[in-house]
Amino acid sequence: MADCRKAEQIDHSILTRRIKKEKELMRQFIDEQHDDIMANFNDKIVKLCKKNKIIIHKDSGLDGLLD
């Protein structure tokens, strides 16, 4: 318990400054990425979608159903 009490009373200003700096760097990174996406965004590109395709072998006898 004595070790925990000593740790509680230590000045946390270094940790607080590092946390603040990391938050600023993260915010800067997110802003840069957002700016990059918005600068390169092209709304004419069509979203990919899944196509369902049925493959029937020519010898299966089901060719007449598709005509």
Secondary structure, 3 states (H helix, E strand, C coil): CHHHHHHHCCCCHHHHHHHHHHHHHHHHHHHHHHHHHHHHCCCCCCCCCCCCCCCCCCCCCCHHHHC
